[in-house]
Amino acid sequence: MPSADRPPLLEASLKRWFGFDRFRPGQREVVSDALAGHDLLAIMPTGGGKSLCFQLPALIRPGVMVVVSPLIALMQDQVRLLRDNGIDAAFLNSSLTARESAETTAGLLRGEFKLVYLAPERLLLPEFLSGFLPRLQEAQGLSGFTIDEAHCVSEWGHDFRPEYRQMHRLREHFPDVPVFAFTATATGRVRDDISHQLGLRDPAVHVASFNRPNLHYAVRAKDGRSYGELLERARKRPSHSGIVYCLSRKRVDELAASLADDGIRALPYHAGLSAEDRRNHQDAFIRDDAQVIVATIAFGMGINKPDVRWVVHYDLPKTMEGYYQEAGRAGRDGLDADCLLYFGVGDIRTAEFLIQQKVDPATGAPLEAEQRMAKLQLRKVLDYAESTECRRAIQLRYFGENFNPPCGACDNCLDPKPVEDWTLEARQFLSAIARLAQRNERFGAAYIIDLLRGAETQKLIDRGHQSLSVYGIGKQRSQDEWRLLVRALLHQGLVEEFGDSFPVLRLNEAGRAVLKGERPVTFAVAPQAEKGKRRRGAAVSTDSSAMPEADALFEALRGLRKELADRQGVPPYVVFSDASLRQMAERQPLTSAAFLDISGVGSRKLAQYGAAFTSAIRAFLVEKGLSVPDAPAEDAKAFEIDEANIVDEDLPETVLTTMTLFDRGLSPDQIAAQRALDANTISGHLEALLAHGTAIDISRLIDHARLQAIVGALEKHGVARLKPAWEALGSGVYSYDELRLVRGWLHGRARRPTA
């Protein structure tokens, strides 16, 4: 039974490898199903910790976890973070030389890595799918296949990739290996398609809340002041990273150049730049050498930068899924962040023009199905941009989740917009539809607006519509105002639109009630730029002299983080997230024990960074003349955690079965044959038993001389990563299974009380 003062196995492993004391909501359930070997489909929002849900099981389950990921940058980022936590992970992609790829595959066969990331194209190569993977399964075992960004499987998803459609072949080739599908956004239709396409068998389905309570959402009018507001935001937050999304490459280049000319460390990112420029600009951003990245939607999927403090959409997004994903790149560390959308009528015209460009490349004929889908998606975005309802409620409802406003973190809840009565104009517009219907004629919104405003177009003249009583009765409103009313009528269900390429309007019962004076029509005025109003997350000065103590220390720790990151050639967030630095600034840990209590500090980071950060905190307190608590002096050894004390829980039934057979005198190979399991799985069971402190005769597994040699190498090179000890012993002289068994034995020996 677990000791009363020790955490259970999953929480202990979570702290050891990732530095967290507890799981986020929903994570533990996903991890438990993965550990049980169930197929699963997990829908977890950006910033919800979905990667950990397959990485932690990969560390606990025997064998290698194969992770399918769509982008090279995404793989590299994940592997970089894992390695900094002392986790053996690798990737296989086109960024590697042939020699590097060969070394990685050889290392996988030797058991050097617990996770390997690769693209679907690599996975589907016959020599990999039918050649290498079976060899890897035989040599080390496969703990599971993880399909990351699984929405790419579905044609109904927002980022369909045809090669993902072939992932079902994994089930055909490896029917007994569990498949784990993860994605941040998927409607019910997409979820069903993912399960079907991947051939998931009775999967455990986990749908986490899409709510990101740390994000503040707002929509503001796009006008001549918008650029000035954007510039002010960046200037007053020089230490805050931001992303600006634009619809076109031209806008990206112009905006990035303007910001740079005005002294902001801003860089562009879009598909028109060379691959080298894109890579350099992205690296500058994630390393905090650039403050702002101005980008098309091509940017963002491949990074895991958790400390983006604001995201601005300078143009209207194409879909609600896209907006949720792009805005969701802010605040992934759980700290407050802003998501601002600038919206102008011109954006609608641009979006409609782009939809009209969806034509058959051979014939030029409209792709009606694609255009129809794009129009529906645009309608949802407009619903969001123009609504006076809680922004969070609209987003969550789109994904099938209910939310009871107010959220307290969006412009509509914090500062409700004035609602105007447009009943007169609505009756005029609906009357025009009725008059035309009496003549068996139906038209689209643009034509009816021209009719109401008394336009002298040839079409109106030819049809004799200048004689209608409604001709010219709406001159008091501009064309843009009438367009706003039309969208409001459609959103409120007071008029219907039908037809694909050239949609027309018709009355319904709700609209007739408006015509009869039985129902008013009201909606919010267009969002106005706010002047002199302080909102949650508004720009603040970062002058340290005016900061509270914790804020000043936070900035000092950010400087140390950047210095250490540059020295190692990694992004700052790989060292620690802003959330971890905030805790350090508030708690001011001065000892190894106190530092280990910081969220994000695991065994590897304690040993790697603990001394530097606690020293910096002490120096800051002394420099500021603040009280410094007495604390014993600690050398580097004090920051090396005793990992023997972090694994404890009742062992799984399958491990206990192995123990029973081993106690009966069976060898590992005999146990594997009797249980129809591979030898690596049995070796993993025995390591877990040894680490647990179970009395197992190690001499039955490794002779004394080899045991002593491995013990010496592990004591010298550490147990967090086995490769240094394996190489020191002479590559290939000792197996990784032997090293793991000895590591488990050392852990178990340390836990047993001395005589």
C-alpha positions in Angstrom: 0.0 0.0 0.0 1.2 3.5 -0.6 2.8 5.4 2.2 0.6 8.0 3.8 3.1 10.7 3.2 3.8 9.8 -0.4 1.7 10.8 -3.5 0.2 8.0 -5.6 2.2 6.8 -8.6 0.6 9.0 -11.3 1.0 12.2 -9.3 4.5 11.2 -8.3 5.5 10.5 -11.9 3.8 13.8 -12.9 6.0 15.7 -10.5 9.1 13.8 -11.3 9.0 14.3 -15.1 7.0 17.5 -15.5 7.2 19.3 -12.2 3.5 19.5 -11.6 1.9 18.5 -8.3 -1.6 17.8 -9.7 -3.3 17.1 -13.0 -5.4 19.6 -14.8 -9.1 18.8 -14.9 -9.7 15.8 -17.1 -6.0 14.8 -17.6 -5.8 12.0 -15.0 -8.8 10.2 -16.6 -7.2 10.3 -20.0 -3.8 9.1 -18.7 -5.5 6.3 -16.8 -7.3 5.0 -20.0 -4.0 5.3 -21.9 -2.2 3.3 -19.3 -4.9 0.6 -19.4 -4.2 0.3 -23.1 -7.6 1.4 -24.3 -8.1 3.2 -27.6 -9.1 6.7 -26.9 -10.2 10.0 -28.5 -9.4 13.1 -26.4 -10.6 16.5 -27.3 -8.7 19.0 -25.2 -8.4 22.7 -25.9 -5.1 24.5 -26.7 -3.4 25.1 -23.5 -5.2 22.2 -21.8 -2.2 19.9 -21.5 -3.1 17.3 -24.1 0.6 16.4 -24.9 1.2 15.4 -21.3 -1.7 12.9 -21.6 0.2 10.7 -24.0 3.8 11.6 -22.9 3.3 10.5 -19.3 1.8 7.0 -20.3 4.7 6.7 -22.7 7.1 6.9 -19.7 5.2 4.4 -17.6 4.1 1.8 -20.2 6.8 -0.6 -21.5 7.9 0.0 -25.1 8.1 3.0 -27.4 5.3 5.5 -28.0 5.1 6.5 -31.7 3.7 10.0 -32.1 2.3 11.1 -35.5 2.6 14.9 -35.8 1.9 17.1 -38.8 4.7 19.7 -38.6 8.4 19.5 -38.2 8.5 22.6 -35.9 5.9 20.9 -33.7 7.9 17.8 -33.3 11.2 19.6 -32.6 9.5 21.8 -30.0 8.0 18.8 -28.2 11.2 16.8 -28.2 13.2 19.9 -27.0 10.8 20.3 -24.0 10.9 16.6 -23.2 14.7 16.4 -23.3 15.0 19.4 -21.0 12.9 17.4 -18.5 15.3 14.5 -18.8 13.1 12.4 -21.0 14.5 10.4 -23.8 12.6 11.4 -26.9 13.5 11.8 -30.6 12.1 12.7 -33.9 12.4 11.5 -37.5 11.8 14.0 -40.2 13.4 15.7 -43.2 15.4 18.1 -41.1 17.8 15.2 -40.2 20.6 14.0 -42.3 20.7 10.4 -43.5 23.3 9.7 -40.8 21.3 11.3 -38.1 18.2 9.4 -39.1 20.2 6.1 -39.0 21.5 6.9 -35.6 18.0 7.7 -34.3 16.5 4.4 -35.7 19.4 2.4 -34.2 18.9 4.1 -30.9 15.2 3.2 -31.0 16.0 -0.4 -31.5 18.5 -0.3 -28.6 15.8 1.2 -26.3 17.4 4.6 -25.9 14.1 6.5 -26.5 10.6 6.3 -25.0 8.9 8.5 -27.6 9.6 9.1 -31.2 7.8 11.8 -33.3 7.4 11.5 -37.0 5.2 12.8 -39.8 2.5 10.7 -41.4 4.4 10.6 -44.7 7.4 8.9 -43.0 5.2 6.5 -41.1 3.4 5.3 -44.3 6.6 4.5 -46.2 6.5 0.7 -46.8 10.1 0.3 -45.5 9.0 2.0 -42.2 5.5 0.7 -41.7 6.2 -2.9 -42.8 9.9 -2.9 -42.1 11.2 -0.8 -39.3 8.1 -0.7 -37.0 7.8 -4.5 -36.7 11.5 -4.7 -35.8 11.0 -2.0 -33.2 8.0 -3.9 -31.8 10.1 -7.0 -31.5 13.1 -5.3 -30.0 11.5 -2.9 -27.6 7.7 -3.2 -27.9 5.2 -0.5 -28.9 3.4 1.2 -26.1 0.9 2.9 -28.4 0.3 5.1 -31.5 -0.6 8.7 -30.7 -2.2 10.6 -33.6 -1.7 14.3 -32.6 -3.8 17.0 -34.3 -6.2 14.2 -35.1 -8.7 16.6 -36.7 -6.4 16.4 -39.8 -7.9 12.9 -40.3 -11.4 14.3 -41.1 -12.5 16.0 -44.3 -15.0 17.9 -42.0 -12.1 19.3 -39.9 -10.6 22.7 -40.4 -7.2 21.4 -41.4 -7.7 18.2 -43.4 -4.5 16.4 -44.5 -5.1 13.6 -47.1 -2.1 11.5 -45.8 -3.8 11.4 -42.3 -6.6 9.5 -44.0 -4.2 6.5 -44.2 -3.6 6.2 -40.5 -6.1 3.3 -40.4 -3.3 1.2 -41.7 -1.7 1.2 -38.3 -4.6 -0.8 -37.0 -4.3 -3.3 -39.9 -0.6 -3.8 -39.3 -0.6 -3.7 -35.4 -4.0 -4.8 -34.3 -3.0 -5.1 -30.6 -1.3 -1.8 -30.2 -3.6 0.9 -28.7 -4.3 4.0 -30.7 -4.7 7.4 -29.0 -6.2 10.3 -30.9 -5.8 13.8 -29.6 -7.0 17.2 -31.0 -7.8 20.6 -29.6 -10.9 21.3 -31.7 -13.5 18.9 -33.2 -17.2 19.2 -33.5 -19.4 16.1 -33.0 -19.3 15.3 -36.7 -15.5 15.5 -36.8 -15.2 13.3 -33.7 -17.2 10.5 -35.2 -15.2 10.7 -38.4 -11.9 10.5 -36.5 -13.0 7.4 -34.7 -14.2 5.8 -38.0 -11.2 6.7 -40.1 -8.7 5.5 -37.5 -10.6 2.3 -36.8 -10.7 3.0 -33.1 -12.2 0.1 -31.1 -14.8 1.1 -28.5 -12.6 4.1 -27.7 -12.7 6.0 -24.4 -13.9 9.4 -25.5 -12.8 12.4 -23.4 -14.1 15.9 -24.2 -12.6 18.5 -21.9 -14.2 21.9 -21.5 -13.2 24.3 -24.3 -13.4 27.1 -21.8 -10.2 29.1 -21.3 -11.0 31.2 -18.3 -7.7 33.0 -18.4 -8.4 34.5 -21.8 -10.1 37.9 -22.2 -12.1 38.2 -25.5 -13.0 41.5 -27.2 -14.1 42.8 -30.6 -13.4 46.4 -31.6 -14.2 48.5 -34.7 -11.5 48.6 -37.3 -10.9 52.3 -38.2 -8.1 54.8 -38.6 -7.2 54.4 -34.9 -6.6 50.7 -35.0 -2.9 50.7 -35.9 -2.2 53.3 -33.2 -3.9 51.1 -30.6 -1.9 48.1 -31.7 1.3 50.1 -31.5 0.5 51.4 -28.1 -0.2 47.8 -26.9 3.2 46.6 -28.0 5.1 49.7 -26.7 3.6 49.5 -23.2 4.3 45.8 -23.0 7.9 45.4 -24.2 8.3 42.1 -22.3 5.0 40.6 -23.4 5.0 38.5 -26.6 2.2 39.0 -29.0 0.9 37.6 -32.3 -1.0 39.7 -35.0 -3.0 37.7 -37.5 -3.8 39.1 -40.9 -5.6 37.7 -43.9 -3.1 38.5 -46.7 0.6 38.4 -47.1 0.6 42.0 -48.2 -1.0 43.2 -45.0 1.5 41.1 -43.0 4.4 42.7 -44.6 3.0 46.2 -44.4 2.0 45.9 -40.7 5.3 44.2 -39.7 7.3 47.0 -41.4 5.3 49.7 -39.8 5.7 48.3 -36.3 9.5 47.8 -36.9 9.8 51.4 -38.1 8.0 52.5 -34.9 10.6 50.7 -32.8 8.8 47.4 -32.1 10.8 44.2 -32.5 8.3 42.8 -35.0 8.8 40.3 -37.8 6.6 38.9 -40.6 5.6 35.3 -41.2 3.8 33.9 -44.2 4.1 31.3 -46.9 5.6 33.8 -49.3 8.8 34.0 -47.3 11.7 31.6 -47.9 11.8 28.5 -45.6 15.0 29.9 -44.0 13.3 33.3 -43.3 10.3 31.7 -41.8 12.4 29.5 -39.6 14.6 32.4 -38.5 11.6 34.6 -37.7 9.9 31.9 -35.8 13.1 31.1 -33.8 13.5 34.8 -33.0 10.0 35.0 -31.6 10.1 31.8 -29.5 13.5 32.9 -28.1 12.1 36.3 -27.2 14.5 38.1 -29.6 11.4 39.4 -31.4 8.4 40.7 -29.4 5.7 40.5 -32.0 5.2 38.2 -35.0 2.8 39.4 -37.7 1.5 36.4 -39.6 -1.1 34.8 -41.7 -2.8 31.7 -40.3 0.2 29.7 -41.6 1.9 30.6 -38.3 1.4 29.1 -34.9 0.5 25.4 -35.2 4.1 24.4 -35.0 5.0 26.2 -31.8 4.3 25.6 -28.2 5.3 29.1 -26.8 3.2 29.2 -23.6 3.9 32.9 -22.7 2.1 34.7 -25.5 0.3 37.4 -23.6 -1.9 38.8 -26.4 -3.2 37.8 -29.8 -4.8 40.4 -32.2 -6.7 39.5 -35.3 -6.3 42.5 -37.5 -8.6 40.9 -40.1 -11.7 38.7 -39.8 -10.8 35.0 -39.3 -12.3 32.5 -41.8 -13.9 30.1 -39.4 -14.8 29.8 -35.7 -12.5 26.8 -35.3 -9.7 28.8 -36.8 -10.4 31.7 -34.5 -10.5 29.5 -31.4 -7.2 27.9 -32.4 -5.4 31.1 -33.3 -6.7 33.1 -30.3 -6.0 30.1 -28.1 -2.3 30.5 -28.7 -2.4 33.2 -26.0 -2.0 32.3 -22.4 -1.1 28.6 -22.7 0.7 28.9 -19.4 -2.6 29.6 -17.6 -1.8 33.3 -16.9 -4.1 36.1 -18.1 -3.9 37.0 -21.8 -5.9 39.1 -24.3 -7.6 38.1 -27.5 -8.7 41.0 -29.6 -10.5 41.0 -32.9 -10.7 44.1 -35.1 -13.8 44.0 -37.3 -14.9 46.3 -40.2 -17.4 46.0 -42.9 -14.6 45.9 -45.5 -13.5 42.5 -43.9 -16.9 41.1 -45.0 -16.4 42.2 -48.6 -12.9 40.7 -48.6 -14.1 37.4 -47.2 -17.0 37.2 -49.7 -14.6 38.0 -52.5 -12.3 35.1 -51.4 -15.2 32.8 -51.2 -16.1 33.6 -54.8 -12.6 32.6 -55.8 -13.3 29.0 -54.9 -13.7 27.8 -58.5 -12.8 24.7 -60.5 -9.2 25.4 -61.7 -10.0 23.7 -65.0 -13.4 25.1 -65.9 -13.6 28.2 -63.7 -17.1 27.0 -62.6 -18.0 27.8 -58.9 -17.3 25.0 -56.5 -20.7 25.3 -55.0 -20.3 22.9 -52.1 -17.1 24.6 -51.0 -18.6 28.1 -51.4 -21.7 27.1 -49.4 -19.6 25.7 -46.6 -17.4 28.8 -46.6 -20.5 31.1 -46.4 -21.8 29.1 -43.4 -18.5 29.4 -41.7 -18.3 33.1 -42.4 -21.9 33.5 -41.0 -20.7 31.9 -37.7 -17.8 34.3 -37.5 -20.1 37.3 -38.1 -22.4 36.0 -35.4 -19.5 36.2 -33.0 -18.2 39.5 -34.1 -21.5 41.4 -34.1 -23.2 39.8 -31.2 -23.9 41.5 -27.9 -23.9 38.1 -26.2 -21.1 36.8 -24.0 -18.2 36.0 -26.4 -17.3 32.9 -24.4 -20.8 31.6 -24.5 -20.9 31.9 -28.3 -17.6 30.1 -28.7 -18.5 27.3 -26.4 -21.9 26.8 -27.9 -20.3 26.4 -31.3 -18.4 23.3 -29.9 -21.6 22.0 -28.2 -20.8 23.2 -24.7 -23.2 25.2 -22.5 -22.0 28.2 -20.6 -24.0 30.5 -18.3 -22.8 34.1 -18.7 -21.6 36.5 -17.6 -18.1 35.3 -17.9 -16.5 38.4 -16.4 -13.7 38.3 -19.0 -15.1 39.6 -22.3 -16.1 43.0 -23.6 -19.8 42.2 -23.8 -20.0 41.1 -20.2 -17.7 43.8 -18.7 -18.9 46.7 -20.9 -22.3 45.9 -22.5 -22.8 47.8 -25.8 -25.8 50.1 -26.3 -28.7 48.5 -28.1 -30.6 50.4 -30.8 -34.2 50.1 -32.0 -34.2 49.3 -35.8 -37.8 48.2 -36.0 -38.7 50.9 -38.6 -35.8 50.0 -40.9 -36.5 46.3 -40.4 -40.2 46.8 -41.5 -39.0 48.8 -44.5 -36.6 46.0 -45.5 -39.1 43.2 -45.0 -41.8 45.2 -46.8 -39.5 45.4 -49.8 -39.2 41.6 -49.8 -43.0 41.3 -49.6 -43.6 43.8 -52.5 -41.2 41.8 -54.7 -42.7 38.5 -53.7 -46.2 39.8 -54.8 -44.6 40.0 -58.2 -43.2 36.5 -57.9 -39.7 38.0 -57.7 -37.0 37.4 -55.2 -33.6 39.0 -54.8 -30.5 39.0 -52.6 -29.7 41.6 -50.0 -27.6 43.8 -52.2 -30.4 44.4 -54.7 -32.9 45.1 -52.0 -30.6 47.6 -50.3 -30.2 49.4 -53.7 -34.0 49.5 -54.0 -34.5 51.0 -50.5 -31.7 53.6 -51.0 -33.2 54.7 -54.4 -30.2 53.6 -56.5 -30.5 54.4 -60.2 -29.0 51.2 -61.5 -29.8 49.7 -64.9 -31.2 46.5 -63.3 -33.7 48.5 -61.2 -34.7 50.6 -64.2 -35.1 47.6 -66.6 -37.3 45.8 -64.0 -39.5 48.8 -63.4 -38.8 48.7 -59.7 -38.5 52.5 -59.4 -42.3 52.6 -59.4 -42.5 50.5 -56.2 -43.7 52.3 -53.1 -40.6 51.1 -51.2 -38.2 52.6 -53.7 -35.9 55.2 -52.0 -37.6 55.0 -48.6 -34.3 54.0 -46.9 -32.0 56.8 -48.0 -31.5 57.8 -44.3 -29.2 54.8 -43.8 -25.9 54.1 -45.5 -25.3 50.9 -47.4 -23.1 49.6 -44.6 -25.8 50.2 -42.1 -28.3 48.4 -44.2 -25.9 45.5 -44.5 -25.6 45.4 -40.7 -29.4 45.2 -40.4 -29.6 42.4 -42.9 -27.1 40.3 -40.9 -29.0 41.1 -37.7 -32.2 39.9 -39.3 -30.6 36.7 -40.5 -28.9 36.1 -37.1 -32.2 36.6 -35.3 -34.1 34.3 -37.7 -36.4 37.1 -39.0 -35.7 36.5 -42.6 -34.5 33.4 -44.6 -31.8 33.1 -47.2 -31.7 30.2 -49.7 -29.9 29.3 -52.8 -26.1 28.6 -53.2 -24.3 30.7 -55.8 -26.8 33.6 -55.8 -28.8 33.4 -52.5 -32.1 35.3 -52.3 -34.2 36.4 -49.3 -37.7 35.4 -48.4 -40.1 36.2 -45.5 -40.9 33.8 -42.7 -43.5 33.8 -39.9 -41.1 35.7 -37.5 -40.6 38.4 -40.1 -44.3 38.7 -40.8 -44.8 39.4 -37.1 -42.3 42.3 -37.4 -44.3 43.7 -40.4 -47.5 43.5 -38.4 -46.0 45.5 -35.6 -46.1 42.5 -33.2 -42.4 42.2 -32.7 -39.6 44.9 -32.3 -36.1 44.6 -33.8 -33.1 45.7 -31.8 -29.4 45.0 -31.9 -26.2 46.5 -30.7 -24.5 49.2 -32.6 -21.2 48.5 -34.3 -18.4 48.0 -31.8 -16.7 51.3 -31.1 -13.1 52.0 -30.2 -12.8 52.7 -26.5 -11.0 55.8 -25.4 -9.6 56.2 -21.9 -11.2 53.0 -20.6 -9.0 50.6 -18.6 -9.9 47.0 -19.3 -8.7 43.8 -17.7 -5.4 43.2 -19.3 -4.9 46.7 -20.5 -1.3 47.8 -21.1 0.7 48.8 -18.0 4.1 50.3 -17.5 6.9 47.8 -17.0 9.2 50.3 -15.3 10.7 48.2 -12.4 11.0 51.2 -10.2 7.2 51.5 -10.1 6.6 47.8 -9.8 5.6 45.9 -6.7 8.4 43.7 -5.3 7.1 40.5 -7.0 6.8 42.1 -10.4 10.4 43.4 -10.2 11.7 40.0 -9.1 9.7 38.4 -11.9 11.4 40.6 -14.5 14.8 39.8 -13.0 14.1 36.1 -13.2 13.0 36.5 -16.8 16.4 38.0 -17.5 18.1 35.0 -15.9 15.9 32.6 -17.8 16.8 34.3 -21.1 20.5 34.2 -20.2 20.4 30.4 -19.4 18.3 29.7 -22.5 20.6 31.5 -24.8 23.6 29.7 -23.3 21.9 26.3 -24.0 20.5 27.4 -27.4 16.8 26.8 -26.4 13.7 29.0 -26.1 13.3 30.6 -22.7 10.0 28.7 -22.0 11.9 25.4 -22.2 13.8 26.5 -19.1 10.6 27.6 -17.2 7.2 29.0 -18.1 6.1 32.4 -17.0 3.7 30.7 -14.6 6.7 29.0 -12.8 8.6 32.3 -12.7 5.5 34.1 -11.2 5.4 31.5 -8.4 9.1 32.0 -7.7 8.6 35.7 -7.6 5.8 35.4 -5.1 7.1 32.6 -2.9 10.8 33.5 -3.2 12.2 30.0 -2.5 15.7 30.0 -1.1 16.2 26.2 -0.5 16.1 23.1 -2.7 13.0 21.9 -0.9 11.2 25.2 -1.3 12.2 25.3 -5.0 10.9 21.8 -5.7 7.5 23.0 -4.5 7.3 25.4 -7.4 4.9 24.2 -10.2 6.9 23.1 -13.2 10.0 22.1 -11.2 10.7 18.4 -11.5 13.8 16.3 -10.6 15.7 17.3 -13.7 14.9 21.1 -13.5 15.7 21.1 -9.8 19.2 19.7 -10.4 19.7 21.8 -13.6 18.4 25.2 -12.5 17.7 25.2 -8.8 21.0 26.6 -7.5 21.0 29.4 -10.1 17.5 30.6 -9.4 17.6 30.4 -5.7 20.9 32.3 -5.7 19.3 35.0 -8.0 16.3 35.3 -5.6 18.6 35.7 -2.6 20.7 38.3 -4.4 17.6 40.3 -5.4 16.3 40.4 -1.8 19.7 41.6 -0.5 20.1 44.2 -3.3 16.6 45.6 -2.4 17.4 45.6 1.3 14.6 43.2 2.0 14.4 40.6 4.7 16.2 37.5 3.8 15.2 34.4 5.8 17.9 32.3 7.3 18.5 29.2 5.2 21.3 26.7 5.4 23.9 26.9 2.6 23.4 24.2 0.0 25.8 22.9 -2.5 24.9 21.5 -5.9 24.2 18.0 -4.5 21.3 19.4 -2.4 19.4 20.1 -5.7 19.6 16.5 -6.8 16.3 14.8 -5.9 16.2 11.3 -4.5 14.1 9.8 -7.2 13.8 6.6 -5.2 11.2 8.3 -3.1 8.9 9.4 -5.9 7.4 6.1 -7.1 4.8 4.5 -4.9 1.4 2.9 -5.4 -0.1 -0.5 -5.5 1.4 -2.3 -8.5 -0.9 -3.1 -11.4 -2.3 -6.6 -11.6 -0.3 -7.5 -14.7 3.0 -6.7 -12.8 1.9 -8.7 -9.8 1.2 -11.7 -12.1 4.8 -11.4 -13.4 6.1 -11.3 -9.8 4.2 -14.5 -8.9 5.6 -16.4 -11.8 9.1 -15.1 -11.1 8.8 -16.2 -7.5 7.9 -19.7 -8.8 11.3 -19.8 -10.4 10.4 -18.9 -14.0 13.0 -16.9 -16.0 11.9 -13.7 -17.7 11.9 -15.5 -21.1 9.7 -18.3 -19.7 7.3 -15.7 -18.2 7.1 -13.9 -21.5 6.3 -17.2 -23.3 3.7 -18.3 -20.8 2.0 -14.9 -20.8 2.3 -14.3 -24.6 4.0 -11.0 -23.9 7.3 -9.7 -25.3 10.5 -9.9 -23.3 10.7 -6.1 -23.0 7.3 -5.9 -21.3 8.4 -8.5 -18.7 11.6 -6.6 -18.2 9.6 -3.4 -17.6 7.5 -5.3 -15.0 10.6 -6.5 -13.2 12.0 -3.0 -13.1 8.8 -1.7 -11.6 8.9 -4.4 -8.9 12.6 -3.6 -8.1 11.9 0.1 -7.9 8.9 -0.6 -5.7 11.2 -2.2 -3.2 9.9 -5.7 -3.8 12.3 -8.4 -2.5 13.6 -9.8 -5.8 16.9 -11.8 -6.2 18.7 -9.5 -8.6 21.4 -12.2 -9.1 18.8 -14.2 -11.1 18.7 -11.4 -13.6 22.3 -10.0 -13.7 25.5 -11.5 -12.5 27.5 -9.7 -9.8 30.3 -8.4 -12.0 27.9 -6.8 -14.5 25.7 -5.5 -11.7 28.7 -3.7 -10.1 29.8 -2.2 -13.4 26.4 -0.8 -14.2 26.0 0.5 -10.6 29.3 2.4 -11.0 28.2 3.9 -14.3 24.8 5.0 -13.1 26.2 6.5 -9.9 28.7 8.5 -12.0 26.4 9.6 -14.9 23.0 9.6 -13.1 19.8 7.7 -13.7 17.6 10.4 -15.4 19.0 9.4 -18.8 20.5 6.0 -19.4 22.4 6.8 -22.6 25.5 8.4 -20.9 26.0 5.4 -18.7 25.3 3.0 -21.6 28.0 4.8 -23.7 30.5 4.9 -20.8 30.1 1.1 -20.4 30.9 0.6 -24.1 28.1 0.9 -26.5 26.4 -2.4 -26.9 28.3 -4.2 -24.2 25.4 -3.9 -21.8 21.7 -3.8 -22.9 19.3 -1.1 -22.0 17.2 -3.7 -20.3 20.1 -4.5 -17.9 20.5 -0.8 -17.1 16.8 -0.4 -16.4 16.8 -3.4 -14.1 19.8 -2.0 -12.1 18.2 1.4 -12.0 15.1 -0.1 -10.5 17.2 -2.1 -8.0 19.0 1.0 -6.9 15.7 2.8 -6.4 14.3 -0.1 -4.4 17.4 -0.5 -2.3 17.3 3.2 -1.4 13.8 2.8 -0.2 14.3 -0.2 2.1 15.2 0.8 5.7 18.8 0.1 6.7 19.5 -2.3 9.5 
